[in-house]
Amino acid sequence: MFISVNAAETKAVGERLAEKIQTGDVLALVGDLGAGKTQFVKGLAKGLGSTAVVTSPTFTLVHEYQGSRLPIYHFDFYRIESLAALRAIGFDEIVFGDGVSVIEWADRFADAIPSRARWIKFEIVVRRSASNPFLNEIARLRLVHPARYDRAGQRRRNFERD
């Protein structure tokens, strides 16, 4: 688990993970609005060598970033209404293609995500501390262990807490 207190730290996690990314990898991102999914993708793209401006593909559904060591296919399932609509944008061809696929809101169509995917759960955690009585929002990123979490990033009941 990684705890980030700002967007720069979240980007840095993505940048570090990029060192391990290979052709055909799929990253399935889940988490609330504003939890840092797009910031993470910005870091991942930078770590792969892309100079593209990374934005959320909420309305375009998928962005393709070239110019890095691997093509990056950045999906956003938030506005996709059906599995048929997902297939209409070429999801199957892309996700089994020549690059890395990064999918925001992957839990909306968890059954469409390949079993080889790495699920990363983003959470917003509110903390109080003695030194700062005001609430602080921080993002917590968790690369979920496939045996402990189901395909939507939810903890399986037969495992104890990390």
C-alpha atoms as an extended CHARMM CRD file, in Angstrom:
* protein
*
       162  EXT
         1         1  MET       CA              0.0000000000        0.0000000000        0.0000000000  PROA      1               0.0000000000
         2         2  PHE       CA              1.1370000000        3.5270000000       -0.7250000000  PROA      2               0.0000000000
         3         3  ILE       CA             -0.2020000000        6.6780000000        0.8680000000  PROA      3               0.0000000000
         4         4  SER       CA             -0.0290000000        9.8970000000       -1.0910000000  PROA      4               0.0000000000
         5         5  VAL       CA             -0.7200000000       13.3280000000        0.3400000000  PROA      5               0.0000000000
         6         6  ASN       CA             -0.6910000000       15.1740000000       -2.9870000000  PROA      6               0.0000000000
         7         7  ALA       CA             -0.9410000000       14.7550000000       -6.7430000000  PROA      7               0.0000000000
         8         8  ALA       CA              2.8480000000       14.8170000000       -7.2070000000  PROA      8               0.0000000000
         9         9  GLU       CA              3.2710000000       11.7680000000       -4.9710000000  PROA      9               0.0000000000
        10        10  THR       CA              0.5110000000        9.9090000000       -6.8050000000  PROA      10              0.0000000000
        11        11  LYS       CA              2.1930000000       10.6720000000      -10.1340000000  PROA      11              0.0000000000
        12        12  ALA       CA              5.5090000000        9.4290000000       -8.7140000000  PROA      12              0.0000000000
        13        13  VAL       CA              3.9510000000        6.0550000000       -7.8880000000  PROA      13              0.0000000000
        14        14  GLY       CA              2.7790000000        5.7220000000      -11.4920000000  PROA      14              0.0000000000
        15        15  GLU       CA              6.1980000000        6.7120000000      -12.7470000000  PROA      15              0.0000000000
        16        16  ARG       CA              7.8920000000        4.0460000000      -10.6070000000  PROA      16              0.0000000000
        17        17  LEU       CA              5.4570000000        1.3520000000      -11.6980000000  PROA      17              0.0000000000
        18        18  ALA       CA              6.2030000000        2.1980000000      -15.3460000000  PROA      18              0.0000000000
        19        19  GLU       CA              9.6410000000        0.6040000000      -14.9400000000  PROA      19              0.0000000000
        20        20  LYS       CA              7.9360000000       -2.7960000000      -14.5740000000  PROA      20              0.0000000000
        21        21  ILE       CA              5.3320000000       -2.4060000000      -17.3260000000  PROA      21              0.0000000000
        22        22  GLN       CA              5.5610000000       -4.7120000000      -20.3290000000  PROA      22              0.0000000000
        23        23  THR       CA              3.6940000000       -5.1640000000      -23.6010000000  PROA      23              0.0000000000
        24        24  GLY       CA              0.2140000000       -6.4980000000      -22.9560000000  PROA      24              0.0000000000
        25        25  ASP       CA             -0.0300000000       -5.3520000000      -19.3410000000  PROA      25              0.0000000000
        26        26  VAL       CA             -3.4290000000       -4.2100000000      -18.1330000000  PROA      26              0.0000000000
        27        27  LEU       CA             -3.9300000000       -1.9320000000      -15.1350000000  PROA      27              0.0000000000
        28        28  ALA       CA             -7.4850000000       -1.8610000000      -13.7930000000  PROA      28              0.0000000000
        29        29  LEU       CA             -8.0250000000        1.2350000000      -11.6510000000  PROA      29              0.0000000000
        30        30  VAL       CA            -10.9120000000        1.5590000000       -9.2080000000  PROA      30              0.0000000000
        31        31  GLY       CA            -11.7580000000        4.3290000000       -6.7870000000  PROA      31              0.0000000000
        32        32  ASP       CA            -13.9110000000        7.3330000000       -6.0940000000  PROA      32              0.0000000000
        33        33  LEU       CA            -14.0000000000       10.4800000000       -8.1690000000  PROA      33              0.0000000000
        34        34  GLY       CA            -10.9600000000       12.5980000000       -7.3040000000  PROA      34              0.0000000000
        35        35  ALA       CA             -9.0110000000        9.7670000000       -5.6710000000  PROA      35              0.0000000000
        36        36  GLY       CA             -6.0350000000       10.1310000000       -8.0410000000  PROA      36              0.0000000000
        37        37  LYS       CA             -6.5760000000        7.6800000000      -10.8910000000  PROA      37              0.0000000000
        38        38  THR       CA             -5.7760000000       10.1790000000      -13.6670000000  PROA      38              0.0000000000
        39        39  GLN       CA             -2.8190000000       11.5930000000      -11.7140000000  PROA      39              0.0000000000
        40        40  PHE       CA             -1.4620000000        8.0600000000      -11.4750000000  PROA      40              0.0000000000
        41        41  VAL       CA             -1.8320000000        7.6370000000      -15.2680000000  PROA      41              0.0000000000
        42        42  LYS       CA              0.0440000000       10.9130000000      -15.8030000000  PROA      42              0.0000000000
        43        43  GLY       CA              2.9740000000        9.4980000000      -13.8560000000  PROA      43              0.0000000000
        44        44  LEU       CA              2.7920000000        6.1660000000      -15.6330000000  PROA      44              0.0000000000
        45        45  ALA       CA              2.9040000000        7.8770000000      -19.0280000000  PROA      45              0.0000000000
        46        46  LYS       CA              5.8590000000       10.0040000000      -17.9650000000  PROA      46              0.0000000000
        47        47  GLY       CA              7.6550000000        6.9190000000      -16.6430000000  PROA      47              0.0000000000
        48        48  LEU       CA              7.1380000000        5.1850000000      -19.9850000000  PROA      48              0.0000000000
        49        49  GLY       CA              8.7210000000        8.1710000000      -21.7440000000  PROA      49              0.0000000000
        50        50  SER       CA              5.6140000000        9.8640000000      -23.0990000000  PROA      50              0.0000000000
        51        51  THR       CA              5.5030000000       13.6440000000      -23.3670000000  PROA      51              0.0000000000
        52        52  ALA       CA              1.7640000000       13.6010000000      -24.1510000000  PROA      52              0.0000000000
        53        53  VAL       CA             -0.6420000000       15.7020000000      -22.1450000000  PROA      53              0.0000000000
        54        54  VAL       CA             -2.6120000000       13.1050000000      -20.1830000000  PROA      54              0.0000000000
        55        55  THR       CA             -6.2410000000       13.9040000000      -19.4240000000  PROA      55              0.0000000000
        56        56  SER       CA             -9.1670000000       11.8220000000      -18.3090000000  PROA      56              0.0000000000
        57        57  PRO       CA            -10.9170000000       10.2190000000      -21.2940000000  PROA      57              0.0000000000
        58        58  THR       CA            -14.3260000000       10.5650000000      -19.6330000000  PROA      58              0.0000000000
        59        59  PHE       CA            -16.0490000000       11.9150000000      -22.7430000000  PROA      59              0.0000000000
        60        60  THR       CA            -13.8660000000       10.3550000000      -25.4410000000  PROA      60              0.0000000000
        61        61  LEU       CA            -13.8170000000        6.9780000000      -23.6190000000  PROA      61              0.0000000000
        62        62  VAL       CA            -10.2550000000        6.1480000000      -24.6910000000  PROA      62              0.0000000000
        63        63  HSD       CA             -7.0710000000        8.1270000000      -25.2900000000  PROA      63              0.0000000000
        64        64  GLU       CA             -4.0290000000        6.7380000000      -27.0510000000  PROA      64              0.0000000000
        65        65  TYR       CA             -0.6110000000        8.0920000000      -26.1000000000  PROA      65              0.0000000000
        66        66  GLN       CA              2.2730000000        7.3480000000      -28.4680000000  PROA      66              0.0000000000
        67        67  GLY       CA              5.9120000000        8.3820000000      -28.3050000000  PROA      67              0.0000000000
        68        68  SER       CA              6.8340000000        6.2190000000      -25.3310000000  PROA      68              0.0000000000
        69        69  ARG       CA              8.4950000000        2.8300000000      -25.1400000000  PROA      69              0.0000000000
        70        70  LEU       CA              4.9960000000        1.2850000000      -25.3460000000  PROA      70              0.0000000000
        71        71  PRO       CA              1.7270000000        2.6730000000      -26.6720000000  PROA      71              0.0000000000
        72        72  ILE       CA             -0.5900000000        3.5940000000      -23.7970000000  PROA      72              0.0000000000
        73        73  TYR       CA             -4.3380000000        3.0470000000      -24.1170000000  PROA      73              0.0000000000
        74        74  HSD       CA             -6.1450000000        4.9930000000      -21.4050000000  PROA      74              0.0000000000
        75        75  PHE       CA             -9.7860000000        3.9670000000      -20.9830000000  PROA      75              0.0000000000
        76        76  ASP       CA            -12.5000000000        5.4670000000      -18.8220000000  PROA      76              0.0000000000
        77        77  PHE       CA            -15.5000000000        3.1990000000      -18.2290000000  PROA      77              0.0000000000
        78        78  TYR       CA            -17.4400000000        5.8200000000      -16.2370000000  PROA      78              0.0000000000
        79        79  ARG       CA            -19.7920000000        6.8110000000      -19.0900000000  PROA      79              0.0000000000
        80        80  ILE       CA            -19.8810000000        3.4990000000      -20.9310000000  PROA      80              0.0000000000
        81        81  GLU       CA            -23.4010000000        2.1360000000      -20.6310000000  PROA      81              0.0000000000
        82        82  SER       CA            -23.1100000000       -1.4540000000      -21.8060000000  PROA      82              0.0000000000
        83        83  LEU       CA            -20.7470000000       -4.2210000000      -22.7330000000  PROA      83              0.0000000000
        84        84  ALA       CA            -21.8370000000       -3.7440000000      -26.3530000000  PROA      84              0.0000000000
        85        85  ALA       CA            -20.7590000000       -0.0850000000      -26.1970000000  PROA      85              0.0000000000
        86        86  LEU       CA            -17.4250000000       -1.1490000000      -24.7330000000  PROA      86              0.0000000000
        87        87  ARG       CA            -16.8720000000       -3.5990000000      -27.5610000000  PROA      87              0.0000000000
        88        88  ALA       CA            -17.9090000000       -0.9490000000      -30.1240000000  PROA      88              0.0000000000
        89        89  ILE       CA            -14.9180000000        1.2230000000      -29.1850000000  PROA      89              0.0000000000
        90        90  GLY       CA            -12.5770000000       -1.7030000000      -29.9090000000  PROA      90              0.0000000000
        91        91  PHE       CA            -11.7970000000       -2.6270000000      -26.3180000000  PROA      91              0.0000000000
        92        92  ASP       CA            -11.0150000000       -6.2950000000      -27.0250000000  PROA      92              0.0000000000
        93        93  GLU       CA             -8.6480000000       -5.5050000000      -29.8970000000  PROA      93              0.0000000000
        94        94  ILE       CA             -6.8260000000       -2.8380000000      -27.9170000000  PROA      94              0.0000000000
        95        95  VAL       CA             -6.5220000000       -4.6310000000      -24.5850000000  PROA      95              0.0000000000
        96        96  PHE       CA             -5.0470000000       -7.7060000000      -26.2670000000  PROA      96              0.0000000000
        97        97  GLY       CA             -2.7970000000       -5.5620000000      -28.4840000000  PROA      97              0.0000000000
        98        98  ASP       CA              0.7100000000       -4.1520000000      -28.5290000000  PROA      98              0.0000000000
        99        99  GLY       CA              0.7020000000       -1.6840000000      -25.6430000000  PROA      99              0.0000000000
       100       100  VAL       CA             -0.3300000000       -1.1830000000      -22.0560000000  PROA      100             0.0000000000
       101       101  SER       CA             -3.9980000000       -0.6520000000      -21.2270000000  PROA      101             0.0000000000
       102       102  VAL       CA             -4.9590000000        1.4790000000      -18.2480000000  PROA      102             0.0000000000
       103       103  ILE       CA             -8.6300000000        1.4340000000      -17.3320000000  PROA      103             0.0000000000
       104       104  GLU       CA            -10.2820000000        3.9280000000      -14.9800000000  PROA      104             0.0000000000
       105       105  TRP       CA            -13.5450000000        2.8010000000      -13.3590000000  PROA      105             0.0000000000
       106       106  ALA       CA            -12.6590000000       -0.7750000000      -14.3470000000  PROA      106             0.0000000000
       107       107  ASP       CA            -15.0970000000       -2.1890000000      -11.7980000000  PROA      107             0.0000000000
       108       108  ARG       CA            -18.0470000000       -1.0260000000      -13.9460000000  PROA      108             0.0000000000
       109       109  PHE       CA            -17.3010000000       -3.8730000000      -16.3800000000  PROA      109             0.0000000000
       110       110  ALA       CA            -15.0900000000       -6.1340000000      -14.2710000000  PROA      110             0.0000000000
       111       111  ASP       CA            -15.9930000000       -9.2310000000      -16.2820000000  PROA      111             0.0000000000
       112       112  ALA       CA            -14.5270000000       -7.6350000000      -19.4320000000  PROA      112             0.0000000000
       113       113  ILE       CA            -11.1280000000       -7.1230000000      -17.7870000000  PROA      113             0.0000000000
       114       114  PRO       CA             -8.5560000000       -9.8130000000      -18.6530000000  PROA      114             0.0000000000
       115       115  SER       CA             -7.6110000000      -12.1090000000      -15.7740000000  PROA      115             0.0000000000
       116       116  ARG       CA             -3.9610000000      -11.0490000000      -16.0920000000  PROA      116             0.0000000000
       117       117  ALA       CA             -4.8250000000       -7.4530000000      -15.1030000000  PROA      117             0.0000000000
       118       118  ARG       CA             -3.3250000000       -5.7830000000      -12.0590000000  PROA      118             0.0000000000
       119       119  TRP       CA             -6.0690000000       -4.1560000000      -10.0120000000  PROA      119             0.0000000000
       120       120  ILE       CA             -5.1530000000       -0.9430000000       -8.2110000000  PROA      120             0.0000000000
       121       121  LYS       CA             -7.5930000000        0.4810000000       -5.7100000000  PROA      121             0.0000000000
       122       122  PHE       CA             -7.5820000000        4.2140000000       -4.9540000000  PROA      122             0.0000000000
       123       123  GLU       CA             -9.1810000000        5.4390000000       -1.7500000000  PROA      123             0.0000000000
       124       124  ILE       CA             -9.6160000000        8.8350000000       -0.1900000000  PROA      124             0.0000000000
       125       125  VAL       CA             -8.8960000000        8.6140000000        3.5060000000  PROA      125             0.0000000000
       126       126  VAL       CA             -9.7330000000       11.3620000000        5.9620000000  PROA      126             0.0000000000
       127       127  ARG       CA             -7.4050000000       11.6130000000        8.9490000000  PROA      127             0.0000000000
       128       128  ARG       CA             -7.0980000000       13.7730000000       12.0340000000  PROA      128             0.0000000000
       129       129  SER       CA             -3.8040000000       14.2030000000       13.8040000000  PROA      129             0.0000000000
       130       130  ALA       CA             -2.8400000000       15.8030000000       17.0860000000  PROA      130             0.0000000000
       131       131  SER       CA             -0.5360000000       18.2260000000       15.3000000000  PROA      131             0.0000000000
       132       132  ASN       CA             -3.2120000000       19.2120000000       12.7890000000  PROA      132             0.0000000000
       133       133  PRO       CA             -6.7810000000       19.0490000000       14.0940000000  PROA      133             0.0000000000
       134       134  PHE       CA             -8.2050000000       19.8230000000       10.6520000000  PROA      134             0.0000000000
       135       135  LEU       CA             -9.2290000000       16.9950000000        8.4310000000  PROA      135             0.0000000000
       136       136  ASN       CA             -6.6720000000       16.0140000000        5.8210000000  PROA      136             0.0000000000
       137       137  GLU       CA             -7.6340000000       14.0920000000        2.7370000000  PROA      137             0.0000000000
       138       138  ILE       CA             -5.0140000000       11.7270000000        1.4590000000  PROA      138             0.0000000000
       139       139  ALA       CA             -5.0930000000        9.1610000000       -1.2860000000  PROA      139             0.0000000000
       140       140  ARG       CA             -4.2470000000        5.5600000000       -0.5980000000  PROA      140             0.0000000000
       141       141  LEU       CA             -3.2400000000        3.3450000000       -3.4990000000  PROA      141             0.0000000000
       142       142  ARG       CA             -3.2260000000       -0.3750000000       -3.1690000000  PROA      142             0.0000000000
       143       143  LEU       CA             -1.9820000000       -2.8450000000       -5.7360000000  PROA      143             0.0000000000
       144       144  VAL       CA             -4.4540000000       -5.5220000000       -4.8790000000  PROA      144             0.0000000000
       145       145  HSD       CA             -3.2850000000       -9.0910000000       -4.4820000000  PROA      145             0.0000000000
       146       146  PRO       CA             -5.4090000000      -11.2560000000       -6.7830000000  PROA      146             0.0000000000
       147       147  ALA       CA             -5.8700000000      -13.9760000000       -4.1560000000  PROA      147             0.0000000000
       148       148  ARG       CA             -7.1070000000      -11.5070000000       -1.5460000000  PROA      148             0.0000000000
       149       149  TYR       CA             -9.3270000000       -9.3580000000       -3.7540000000  PROA      149             0.0000000000
       150       150  ASP       CA            -11.9900000000      -10.0990000000       -6.2980000000  PROA      150             0.0000000000
       151       151  ARG       CA            -11.9430000000       -8.7070000000       -9.8500000000  PROA      151             0.0000000000
       152       152  ALA       CA            -13.5990000000       -5.4580000000       -8.7260000000  PROA      152             0.0000000000
       153       153  GLY       CA            -10.9380000000       -4.7720000000       -6.0940000000  PROA      153             0.0000000000
       154       154  GLN       CA            -13.1010000000       -5.7700000000       -3.1380000000  PROA      154             0.0000000000
       155       155  ARG       CA            -11.4940000000       -7.7340000000       -0.2910000000  PROA      155             0.0000000000
       156       156  ARG       CA            -12.4640000000      -11.4030000000       -0.1800000000  PROA      156             0.0000000000
       157       157  ARG       CA            -14.0320000000      -12.3930000000        3.1220000000  PROA      157             0.0000000000
       158       158  ASN       CA            -11.7350000000      -15.3420000000        3.8290000000  PROA      158             0.0000000000
       159       159  PHE       CA             -8.6000000000      -13.1820000000        4.1400000000  PROA      159             0.0000000000
       160       160  GLU       CA             -7.5050000000      -11.1390000000        7.1350000000  PROA      160             0.0000000000
       161       161  ARG       CA             -6.5890000000       -7.4670000000        6.9500000000  PROA      161             0.0000000000
       162       162  ASP       CA             -3.1780000000       -6.5350000000        5.4790000000  PROA      162             0.0000000000
